[in-house]
Amino acid sequence: MKNIIEALNWRYATKKFDSTKKIETEILETILETLRLSPSSYGMQPWKFILVNNLDLRSKIKEAAYGQPQVTDASHLIILTIKKDIDAKLVSDYMSFVAEEKNIDVSNLDNFKGMINGSFQNRSMEDLKNWATHQLYLAAGTLLTACATLEVDACPMEGFDKLKVNEILNLANLGLESRLIIPVGYRSDEDKSATDKKLRFSKENVLIEIN
Ligand SMILES: Cc1cc2nc3c(=O)[nH]c(=O)nc-3n(C[C@H](O)[C@H](O)[C@H](O)COP(=O)(O)O)c2cc1C
């Protein structure tokens, strides 16, 4: 296993995957578990992660992603989605979950519930979906870092028609909306971007230290 800096230098947004190389089940399970363990505001986990194995669906998603080949060539395809109704019911359901997990009466959580409902109040659904999307991107970061340490390649992708992907996967019926696509697998030897210089601003540029 690489150290974290080596791993982050090793990873890159993979443009060409080797379609013959598949991720072993145990490694895939580890990658998926890192998504589940990601932190979120209030611990609300306003997300679901979809592993699309069906090849026809993957072809359709590739079309919706403007033909980006990673969608079909990578070993596995993960779609990161948010819950589309960020409302009092979602908060209530979350309280029931917490109460059950902690083995306490749900009424003990009234203050917590009031705090969350208060922070959601007077915000448009669009704004609340943005909040949920922020949480989802943390999960994406966790996944990308985990993949790098496991020497699994990945490509985070926003370049797709979200409405089309929602339709292809029937996400409205599941109460979900797509936000990110992450194909994971192994780079092709022919992927020229693997040797591209890593373009990052210098430490002096991005880090401000205030004493
Ligand atoms: C949120 C997000 C969306 C991205 N969308 C795409 C995409 O649709 N297609 C693609 O090939 N790369 C996509 N990228 C990859 C970036 O272009 C890439 O991460 C960036 O140029 C830095 O290069 P590196 O990841 O190879 O170090 C995306 C990256 C992020 C973080």
The ligand as an SDF file (V2000), in Angstrom:
LIG
                    3D

 31 33  0  0  0  0  0  0  0  0999 V2000
  -16.2680   17.1540   -9.4930 C   0  0  0  0  0  0  0  0  0  0  0  0
  -15.3940   16.7560  -10.6370 C   0  0  0  0  0  0  0  0  0  0  0  0
  -15.9410   16.5330  -11.8900 C   0  0  0  0  0  0  0  0  0  0  0  0
  -15.1430   16.1030  -12.9570 C   0  0  0  0  0  0  0  0  0  0  0  0
  -15.7250   15.7680  -14.1600 N   0  0  0  0  0  0  0  0  0  0  0  0
  -14.9580   15.1450  -15.1130 C   0  0  0  0  0  0  0  0  0  0  0  0
  -15.5470   14.6000  -16.2800 C   0  0  0  0  0  0  0  0  0  0  0  0
  -16.7570   14.6810  -16.5080 O   0  0  0  0  0  0  0  0  0  0  0  0
  -14.7510   13.9740  -17.1590 N   0  0  0  0  0  0  0  0  0  0  0  0
  -13.3940   13.8360  -16.9650 C   0  0  0  0  0  0  0  0  0  0  0  0
  -12.7150   13.2150  -17.8020 O   0  0  0  0  0  0  0  0  0  0  0  0
  -12.8040   14.3370  -15.8580 N   0  0  0  0  0  0  0  0  0  0  0  0
  -13.5540   14.9800  -14.9270 C   0  0  0  0  0  0  0  0  0  0  0  0
  -12.9580   15.4500  -13.7750 N   0  0  0  0  0  0  0  0  0  0  0  0
  -11.5050   15.2930  -13.5960 C   0  0  0  0  0  0  0  0  0  0  0  0
  -10.7450   16.6240  -13.4490 C   0  0  0  0  0  0  0  0  0  0  0  0
  -10.6260   17.2470  -14.6890 O   0  0  0  0  0  0  0  0  0  0  0  0
   -9.3900   16.3140  -12.8080 C   0  0  0  0  0  0  0  0  0  0  0  0
   -9.6170   15.7550  -11.5340 O   0  0  0  0  0  0  0  0  0  0  0  0
   -8.5330   17.5640  -12.6590 C   0  0  0  0  0  0  0  0  0  0  0  0
   -8.1750   18.0700  -13.9110 O   0  0  0  0  0  0  0  0  0  0  0  0
   -7.2750   17.2770  -11.8550 C   0  0  0  0  0  0  0  0  0  0  0  0
   -6.4970   16.2790  -12.4470 O   0  0  0  0  0  0  0  0  0  0  0  0
   -6.1870   14.8630  -11.7660 P   0  0  0  0  0  0  0  0  0  0  0  0
   -7.4320   14.4030  -11.0680 O   0  0  0  0  0  0  0  0  0  0  0  0
   -5.8590   13.9770  -12.9480 O   0  0  0  0  0  0  0  0  0  0  0  0
   -5.0520   15.0460  -10.8200 O   0  0  0  0  0  0  0  0  0  0  0  0
  -13.7580   15.9320  -12.7340 C   0  0  0  0  0  0  0  0  0  0  0  0
  -13.2020   16.1770  -11.4700 C   0  0  0  0  0  0  0  0  0  0  0  0
  -14.0030   16.5600  -10.4290 C   0  0  0  0  0  0  0  0  0  0  0  0
  -13.3920   16.7410   -9.0630 C   0  0  0  0  0  0  0  0  0  0  0  0
  1  2  1  0
  2  3  1  0
  2 30  2  0
  3  4  2  0
  4  5  1  0
  4 28  1  0
  5  6  2  0
  6  7  1  0
  6 13  1  0
  7  8  2  0
  7  9  1  0
  9 10  1  0
 10 11  2  0
 10 12  1  0
 12 13  2  0
 13 14  1  0
 14 15  1  0
 14 28  1  0
 15 16  1  0
 16 17  1  0
 16 18  1  0
 18 19  1  0
 18 20  1  0
 20 21  1  0
 20 22  1  0
 22 23  1  0
 23 24  1  0
 24 25  2  0
 24 26  1  0
 24 27  1  0
 28 29  2  0
 29 30  1  0
 30 31  1  0
M  END
$$$$
